[in-house]
Amino acid sequence: MTLNNPEILPMESWAIVINPKLDNVAVAKKPIKAGTKVKNFDGSEIYISADIPSGHRFAIKAIKAGEWAIQYGQRFAVSLGVNIGDPVNLDTTKSPPPPIVRPDIQLKTTELSPWNGKIPNFRGFKRKTGLVGTRNWVLIVPTSMCSSHEAARIAMQAEMQGVYSREKYPNVDGVVAIPHSRGCGCPDLANGSILESNIIGSAEATLKILSRYIQHPNVGAVMVIELGCEKTNLAMFERYLGKSLSPGEFQSAGSAIRDFGERWGKPVVCFSVQGSGGTSGTVRRGMEIIPELLKAANLQSRVDVPISELGLGLKCGGSDAFSGLSANPALGYASDLLISAGGNSLITEIPEFLGAEHLFAERAVNREVVEKIVAAMERYQAYTQRAGINMAENPSPGNKAGGLINITIKSLGALAKSGTAPVQGVLDYGEFVWDQPKRGLYLLYSPGYDQESTPAEVASGCQVVCFTTGRGTGIGNAIAPVIKIASNTSLYEKMTGDIDINAGTVIDGVKTIEEVGKQIFDLVIEVASGKWVKAEENGHREFAIWSEQGISL
């Protein structure tokens, strides 16, 4: 047989092995043809028995039937009988659903070294609340789907008709709406809240997430529009928000307009579609108010603040096998830098913890956090079971085509975004990270779906999000910049107009994980100081609200 590479190149020319002492698989850096010979670490030759696509795996040791395939030093699939050089894929392995970690797992918590030297600054908008924004938006919030059209129309007309421009309002980033599909056709709140049932219902989620966006430091002024008869109307907003506001905080300015005052360091004006004469009257009224909100927001300007005032969202979407080898660990390195400087990082997507959540649990700061991690996993498992599915069904066709053959190997790679920092706690959906007693790394309870989990990180207080991708995902956010990081150079070259950083240089052997991690960290500071990212330039303003309830009436 004619060899494709008669010189027999060493393993590092063809593939990546994360843990040579424990792993029994290698990940192909580029396509490998059947018949290729690869020199193993011990000098022996590995004969590749079948074509191995880029990002897919082959065995570097024989894996008998019933034994585990291992990557990252962790088990991820059960062999059906794999010889050295055979592909390790959906045809040669099986993937039993991984069990949820036990709460008595042994802790292996380690502390990060504190920042050495002067903590870097960024230029942000310091609000009266003490929180710091990286953007300064005028935000239009519909209380339900029934006023989402009007909200979107006002925002679009404000920008398209020249009411807003950077020249007129140099300190304002624009006018943006967050239309959504929630707020009615769902069960009522029980006694104002259904949190006691440990299920986030549609009405509760709507009120919680919208209020967090109003509160968010990336927002300088707000317009809230109700229809007038929905379950999440302004009266319910007042009742809900009153749980955290002092009596009399809401001052009525008339039957249809309410002024939230400056409780959150910004003007917030509210009115009704039904009280404004319908759609045309609402849009007309909104356009009359927008200039005043723009003027108010423009009074804020950027000042120097330490990077410790930043909350960073750690996200991935359209992942491939390279994500866990390049973009994710590089982002984890950047996250560790931020946390060592006193900042916050949030990692989310509960179904993409499955099979790796024991590694989070080992890093918990105490046993109580371990129990919260276990509870979050069990709670999400119950959520999926109500729909007759399970968390192990998470990987998409694109994930599998990119080499992520099951949820365990996907989760092990996704975990790398969190770096090595100890886990300080688990936040509920919509819970604010800046309300926590200690800065650091937090896990956030939300789904894996990007259009819901990215807004969830922002709702919990992140002012910047870093989003790694191996297949290519263009998502952004309505009020927070989303930095895109490619896991491989091929994707970066195909989607340069969407990607901010190419971590594929790690796979190419051009840069180290630490070098790309520092590149990400430096860009985070630039973006926090006002530099726009590709998602913003492309107008990506995705926003969606998740509900655990899954019920429509």
WOGIKA-V38139 format. One record per backbone hydrogen bond with DSSP energy under -0.5 kcal/mol. CO is the residue of the C=O (numbers start at 0). NH is the residue of the N-H. Records with the same first field share a line. If there is no record, write none. Layout:
CO: NH, NH
//
This chain:
4: 7
8: 38
9: 12, 13
10: 13, 14
13: 28, 29
15: 26
18: 21, 22
23: 59, 60
25: 27, 57
26: 15
27: 54
31: 51
32: 35
35: 47
37: 39, 45
38: 10
39: 42
43: 39
44: 46
45: 37, 47
46: 48
47: 34
50: 52
51: 31
52: 55
55: 27
56: 87
57: 25
58: 84
61: 63
62: 81
63: 66
66: 78
68: 75, 76
69: 23, 24
70: 73
73: 70
76: 68, 78
77: 93
78: 65
81: 62
82: 85
84: 48, 49
85: 58
86: 88
87: 56
88: 91, 92
91: 79
93: 77
101: 104
114: 116
119: 306
121: 123, 304
123: 125, 302
124: 126, 132
126: 129
130: 126
132: 124
135: 172, 173
136: 138, 219, 220
137: 175
138: 140, 222
139: 141, 177
140: 224
143: 146
144: 147, 148
146: 150
147: 151
148: 152
149: 153
150: 154
151: 155
152: 156
153: 157
154: 158
155: 159
156: 160, 162
157: 162, 163
158: 161
164: 168
168: 171
173: 137
175: 139
181: 144
182: 230, 231
184: 552
188: 190, 191
189: 192
193: 196, 198
194: 197
198: 200
199: 547, 548
200: 204
201: 205
202: 206
203: 207
204: 208
205: 209
206: 210
207: 211
208: 212
209: 213
210: 214
211: 215
215: 218
217: 136
219: 266
220: 138
221: 268
222: 140
223: 270
224: 142
225: 272
226: 273
229: 232
232: 236
233: 237
234: 238
235: 239
236: 240
237: 241
239: 242
240: 243, 244
245: 248
248: 250
249: 251
250: 258
256: 252
257: 259, 269
258: 250
259: 262
261: 264
266: 221
267: 259
268: 223
269: 257
270: 225
272: 275, 277
273: 276
277: 281
278: 282
279: 283
280: 284
281: 285
282: 286
283: 287
284: 288
285: 289
286: 290
288: 291, 292
289: 293
290: 294
291: 295
292: 296
293: 297
294: 298
295: 298
296: 299
302: 123
304: 121
305: 308
306: 309
309: 343
310: 312, 462, 463
311: 345
312: 314, 465
313: 347
314: 467
317: 469, 470, 471
319: 322, 323
321: 324, 325
322: 327
325: 329
326: 330
327: 331
328: 332
329: 333
330: 334
331: 335
332: 336
333: 337
334: 338
335: 339
336: 340
337: 342
338: 341
339: 114
343: 311
344: 441
345: 313
346: 443
348: 351
349: 352, 353
350: 353
352: 355, 356
355: 358, 359
356: 360
357: 361
358: 362
359: 362
360: 363
361: 107
362: 422
365: 369
366: 370
367: 371
368: 372
369: 373
370: 374
371: 375
372: 376
373: 377
374: 378
375: 379
376: 380
377: 381
378: 382
379: 383
380: 384
381: 385
382: 386
383: 386, 388
384: 387
389: 392
390: 393
395: 399
396: 400
397: 401
398: 403
399: 402
401: 320
402: 404
405: 409
406: 410
407: 411
408: 412
409: 413
410: 414
412: 415
413: 416
414: 417
415: 418
417: 420
421: 423, 440
422: 364
424: 442
426: 444
427: 430
431: 434
432: 435
439: 344
440: 423, 424
441: 346
442: 426
443: 445
445: 349
448: 451, 452
449: 453
451: 455
452: 456
453: 457
454: 458
455: 459
456: 461
457: 460
459: 432
462: 480
463: 312
464: 482
465: 314, 467
466: 484
467: 316
468: 486
480: 464, 482
481: 534
482: 466
483: 499, 500
484: 468
485: 502
487: 491
488: 492
489: 493
490: 494
492: 495
494: 497, 498
500: 485, 502
501: 504
502: 505, 506
503: 507
504: 509, 510
505: 508
511: 515
512: 516
513: 517
514: 518
515: 519
516: 520
517: 521
518: 522
519: 523
520: 524
521: 525
522: 526
523: 527
524: 528
525: 530
526: 529
532: 536
533: 537
534: 539
535: 538
538: 540
539: 476
541: 477
//
